[in-house]
Amino acid sequence: MAENLSLDVTEFDVIVIGTSLVGSLVAGACSRIGKKVLHFDKNNNYGANNATLTLQEFINEVQPKIKGNFELLKLKERRFNFDLLVKLIYSASSFIKTLIKTKITHYIDFLCVGQGYMYIDQTFKQIPCSKADVFRNKHLGLLEKRKLMKFITTCQAVDQLSPEILESNFFKFIQEQDLSDQLRAFILYSICLLNTEEELQKTTVAQGLKALQIYISSIGRYGPNPFLYPIYGTCEIAQAFCRVAAVNQALYVLRRSITEINVDENNIATSVKCTIGQNLKTNHLVIEPTILQSCLPTSTRVLIKEKIVRCIAILNQPIFPNSAFIVIPPNTHPFNNHNPIQVLQFDSTFQLCPKPYVILHLSMTCNANQTDFNPVFDMLNEIVEIICQYKVEIESPEENNTQSTTTTTTTTSESQQSTTTTTSATEPQQSTTTTTTASEPQSITTTTTSEPQQSTTSEPQSITTTTASEPQQSITTTTTSEPQQSTTTTT
């Protein structure tokens, strides 16, 4: 079989193990400057823990327990794409600038993620994305709007702050400002995207204000909202770097990894033994922590600091217009969540699912010492049920308002229960899929033209679409996965 064939060349400048984002980026960069690169991956596809899988591939890889009308999904299974890692990217981030500078955007397109919401006082409130949004926002009082604009103006004048303030704690800095609890939650969890108590305690004022400035500068760059997401899923970013490496003579071998690392007296890797027993020499070895773990003694393995519990729900209609980003701040009634919960809704324009379905990604960071995740799974199930029952009303001309009827699916009288999925927070995590079935289909009135625009140049652009919604029903799967170790940060 071809999988067992030995390589004719056995000496390389760089050997990279794993086609995750970091590994693919290193392979692309090294091959572009003339290095002889060998790139391994034990899987059948690119991306490693950054992979994007079809419905059947996802079932084979994650082996979920299926609940709900799964046969209905199988009719369009190849049009579903499940991201094992979900990461939002600021439009004005240095990462996007790097993609444009290196011309990687020739191989990948992005869309602007839709409106952001925060779940406060048992309702979803829009996150203001611009000065106009602030003054149009019905959930903010006039005094709150003035305070928020004053705070944003203050943050843009970072040079006027003393070094002592810039080095102090950002959370305490926010608490000292003349802001309401609602505005503080907007800034900390929806704009700066702080996910844990540890991040709140470690983030300095300089770091927090930098994140705030990137958020503000991202608004309006490629669309009305600040976040980008790749069409066809996050794996497209890693694959784009792999394409660059392949064009520059890098050698790719899938379904193969290493079993042994040989080092010299200075503890520097000199060669590796691959899974078919062939020895390969190298000057530099780049390897993912998850693979490195199996080659190290137990005493030297990296400890997992935190885990991410994830849930994926498939609904047969959008709850929010088009795509959406939702944050549930800590200690929100009735969930009593100790960390923020982030929810992403993607529709068919991102090529992650066919019409009329949408995919919800829910995630929450947990302590690595936590062993009982059942309360977290129950909480995520409850959130899915609340989202399914939520009615979104968008202001629009009366004649454009539409009310949908159910056409493709039927509902059941009981909501499904979710099971667990845990992954390391420091690594591209594997996702767990679980959805719940709403007891009654909801009728949602939506008419919008705020959908992001598709790229036609080397820089990401957006497209304008109009979405009419239909009553939702959830199709559900659940799974359990092992915690992973980290390799990648994209934002």
N, C-alpha and C positions, 0 to 999 in steps of 0.2 A: 504494500500500500504506500501511497505517496506520503502519508503521515509519518512513516518510519524511515524515509530516505535521509541519508546523511548529506550534510552540506559539503560542497566541493571546496569552499573557502573556509578556513578554520581560524584565521587571525583577523581581528577587527580593532579599529580605534576605539569604538564605543559599542557596548552591548546594552540594550535597554530591555528590561523585562516588564511587560504590561503596557497596554495601549490606552491607559487613562490619560486625562488631560495633561498632567505633568510629564509623563513619559513621552507622549506624542509631541509635546512642545519641545522637549530636549532633543528628540530624534530629528525633528524638522530643522531646528537651529544648527545642530552639529552637521547634518548632511549638507546644509546650505553653504557651510564654510569649507566643504571638501573632505570632511571626515568619513571614513568607511564605517557605516552604521549597520548593525544587525538588531532587528526589533522582534521580540518574541511576545506571544500572548497565548495563554493556555485555552482560551475560549474559541468558539467558532466565529465570533464577530469582534469588531473593534469597540474600544471604549472601556473595557474592564468594568470597574464599578461606575463608570460614567456612561455605560451602554444604554441604548434605546432599543427596546425589544418589541416585536409584534405580539399580538395576543397569544398565539400558540407558543412562541419563544418564551414569553413571560411565564406561561404555565409550566413549560419544561424546565426553565431555569429556577424559578422560585417555588414551584410545586405548591400552589395555594389550594386551600379547601374552597370548593365552589359552592356558592349559594345564590339563589335567584335564577332568572331565566337566561341561563348561559347560552343555550342553543340559539337564541335570537342574536347574540353578539357574534357567534361563529359564522354567521352569514356574511359578515364584513370584517372578519378577523384580521386580515392583512392591512386594513386601513386604520387599525388601532396601533399607536406607538406609546409604549410605557417607559418613562424615564426612571432609571434607578437612582439618579441624582437630580434634584430639582434646585436650581440656583437662579435667582434674579440677578441681572447685571445693570448697574447704573449706566445710563446713556453717556454720561460724561466721565466714566471711570477710566483709569489708565489702561485697563485691560482692553476696552474697546479701542482706545487710541493705538494700542500695540497691534491689534488685529488689522486696523486700517493701514498702519505704517508698514507692516510686513506683507500687505496685500492678501492676507488670509480671507478677507471679505469677498474675494473673487470666488471662493468655494462655498460660501455660506451666506444665508440671508437671515435677518432678524425681523421680528415684529415688536411693536410697542405694546406692552401689557396694558390692559384697560384700567378703569377707575379703581382706586383704592378705597377700602372701607375699614372701619373699626367697629367692633361689636361693643357698644356701651349702652347701659341702661336698657338692655334687652331689645336693642334695635341696631341696625347697621347704619353707621353715620359715615358720610363721604369724607375722605381725607383730602383737605385742600391742597391742590397742586400748583396753584399760582395765586397772584394777588387778586385776580378776578374771582377765582374759586373761593377765596377767603370771604369776600364781600357778598357772594351769592349763596354761601352756605347757610341753610336754614337752621342748622343745629348749633350754630355759634351765635351768642348774643353780641350786640354791638360793642360792648366793653371788651369781650373776649377777642373780637376781631382786631380791635385797636391794640390790645396787649400783644397779640401774636405778631402783628406787623412791626410793632416796636421791637420785639425780641429778635425778629429776623434781621431788621436793620442793624441792631447791635451786634449780632453774630457776624455780619459781613464786614464789620470793622475790627477784625481780629488783631490788627497791628496796634490798636489802642489799648489792648488788654495787657496787663503786667505779666512777666514770666511766672510769678507766683500763682496767679489765677489760671494760666494756661496749663500748669503742671498739677493743679488740684483736681479733685474728682468731679467728673462731668455730672453724675447723678445728683450730687449735693449742689452743684452749680445750678442745675435746673430747678431743684427744690427751692433755692433761694430767690428765684426770679418771680416776678409778679404775674404768675400764670395759674390758671385753674387746673384741677386734676385732669380734666379732659385734654387740655392742651399739652400737659406734660406727657400724657400717654401717647398722644399723636407724635410728639418729637422723639421720645425714647424708643418706642416699639415699632412705629410705622415709617419713620423717616430715617433714623439712625440704625434701625434693625438690631437692637440689642436683645439677645435671646435668653440670657441666663443672669442669675444674681452675681455670678463671678464677673461677667462682662460689665455689669453695672458698677461693680466696685473697682475694676481695673482700668476702665476707660477714663482717660484724662480729658480735660476741657478742650485741649488742642485737638485730640483725636475726634471728640464728639462734634466740635464745630467744623472740622474738615469733612466729616460725613454729611453734616447738614448742608455745607456749601456744595458738595458734589450733588446732593439731591436737588438743590435749587437750580444749579447749572444744568442738570439733566433734563429739567422740565422744558418742553418745547424744542429740544434739540432734534429729535427724530419723530416726535409726536407729542400729543398734549400731556402725556404722563411720563414719569422719569425712568421706568424700568423696561429693559429689553429681554426678549427670550428668543432662542433660535428656532426657526421653522424646522419641523421634523424632529425636534428634541435636542437635548444637550450633547448627545453623542456626536452631532454634526461638527462641534468645535474640535473635538479630538480627531475626528476623521479628516478635517481640513488640514491639520498639521501633518497627519500621516500622508496625505496626498502630496504635500510639499516635500516631505522626506523621500517618498517613492520617486518623484520626479527628479530628485537629486541623487539617485542611485542607491538609496537605502534598501536593504533586503528585509522583507517581511515574511515571517513564518507563524501561522496560526496553529492552534491545537498543540502547542509545544511550550514547555517552560523549563526550569532548571531544578535540579535536585541537590546540587552541591556547589559551594563556592570555595575556591582555592586561594589562599593569601600567602604573601611572602613574610619575611621576618619583621617587616614594618607594619604588618596587618593590613596591607593593601591588596585588593583583589587583583589576581593575575589571570585567572581562567575560571570557567564554570563548566559543569557537566550538565547537559540537557537531559530531558526525559527519555531519549532513546539511547543514552549512554555515551554520546560523542562529546569529547573535550574541545572547548573553544577558548582561544586566548584573546585577551582584551587589555587595553591600556586603561580603560575607564568602564565602570559598571554602574548602571542606574537601575535601581530595583524598587518596586513598591513595597511599603512596610508589610502588607498582608502576605506577600510572597516571601519576604525576608524572614518573617516570623518562623516559617517552617524550616529555615536553614540555620537558625540560631539556637543555642542552648536555652532552656527555660529561664534561667537566671538572668539572661540578657535581653529578654523580650520587652518590648515597649508596653507600658501599662495604658489601658483605656481609661480616659478621664471622664468621658460622658457618652451617652447613647442618645440616639434620636428615634423616637417612636413615630411611625408613619402610617398613614391610611390613604388609600386611593378609592374614590367612589366614582362610579360611572352612572350618569343620569341621562334620561332621554330628552332633556331640554335644559337650556341655561336658566339658572336662578337669577344671576346678575346679567346685565346686558353685555354680550360678547365675552371677552376675557375679564378677569377681575383679580385683585389682590386684597385679601381680607386678613386682619390681625385681631386676635382676641387677647387683650392685655392680661397680665397676671391677676389672680384672685378675682376673676369675673364670676359673678353669681349667674347661674347655679353651679358652675363647673368647679370653682375653687382651684383652678390650675395654678401651680406654683411658678410656671414659666409661661411666656407668651406662646400662643398657638397661631401658626401661620397657615392660611388656606389660599390656594391658587386655583382658579377656574380657567380652563383652556377649552376653547371651542374648535370647530373644524378649520378655522382660518390658520391655525398653527400646524395643521396636518397631523395632529395627534389623535384624532378620532373623526369618524364620518358624521355628517349631518344626520339627525338633529341632536346627536349625543354631545355631552360635555364631560370632561374629566375634572374631578376635584382632587387636589393633593393637600392633605393635612399633615402637619408635622409639629412635634414639640420635643425640645431637648430635655433629657432626664439625667439624673446623676448615675454614674457608672456603677455605683454600689447598689442601686435599686434592683430588686429581683422580681417583685410582684408588679407586673405592668397591667394587670386586668383592670384596675380602676382607670388607668389612662385610656385603655381601649374602649371601655364603656363610655368614657367622657367624649372621645372622638366620635363614637356612634351617635351619641346624643347631639353633638354639634351638627352632624350630617342631617339628622332628623329636623333640627331647628332650621337649617339652611333650606331644606326641601320644602318646609312649610312657609318660608318667608315670601312675602309678596313685594316685589320691587316696582315702584311707580316712577316713571320718568316723565318730566314735564315735556309735552309736545303738542302740536296742534291736534284738536279733537278728532279731525277726520283721519289722522294717521294712526290713531290708537287702534290696536287690534287685540282681540281676545282669542286665545287658541283653544282647540279641542284635541282630545287624545285620539291618535290615529294608529299607533304602531304597537303599543304595549298595554298590558293590563296590570293592575296593582293587586297586591295581596293585603290581607287585613292586619298582618303582623309585621313589625319591623324586624330586620335580621340583626343578629348580634355579631359583633366583630371580634376577631382574635388578634394575636399580638404580632408585632414585628419590631425588632430592635436592631439598631446599627450604631456604629461609632460616629460621634459627631465630628470627629476630626478627619473623617474620610468620606469620599463619595459613598453614600450609604445605599444599601439595597432596600427597595421599597417593599412594603407590605400592601397587599391590596385588600381592601374591605369596604363594602358599601352597605347601605341600609335601604330598605324599601319604605317609601312613604305610604301611610295608610290611605291617603286620599290624594289624587292628582290635583295639583294646584294650577289655577289659571292666572297667568301673569301678563300684565299689559306692558309691553315694551316696544318702543320705536326709537332707534338711535342711529346716528351716523358717525360715531366716534371710534370706529374700529381702526387699529393701526394699519400703516401702509407698507407695502412690500418693497424691498430694495431693488433698484435697477442700476445702481452704481456701486462703486467700491465701498460706500458707506451705507449702513443700514438705513432704510426708509420705512414708511408705513403705507397702508392702503385704507381706503374708506369703504365700509360696508354697512348694511342695514340688517339687523337681525330681528326676526319675530319669533317669539318663544312658544313652546308647546308644553302641555302638562308633563311633569317629570315623573319618572319612575326609576328606582335604582336597580342596577344589576350588580350582584355582589360577589366578591371573592375575598378570601382571607388567607393569610399565610404566616409562617414564623420563620425568621431568618437569624443567622448568627451575627454578633457584633463584628464590625470590620475596623481596620486601622486606616489612618488618614494618609492621603497623598495630595489633595488638590484643594485650592481655594480660587474661585473665579471672580469674586467681586472685590 
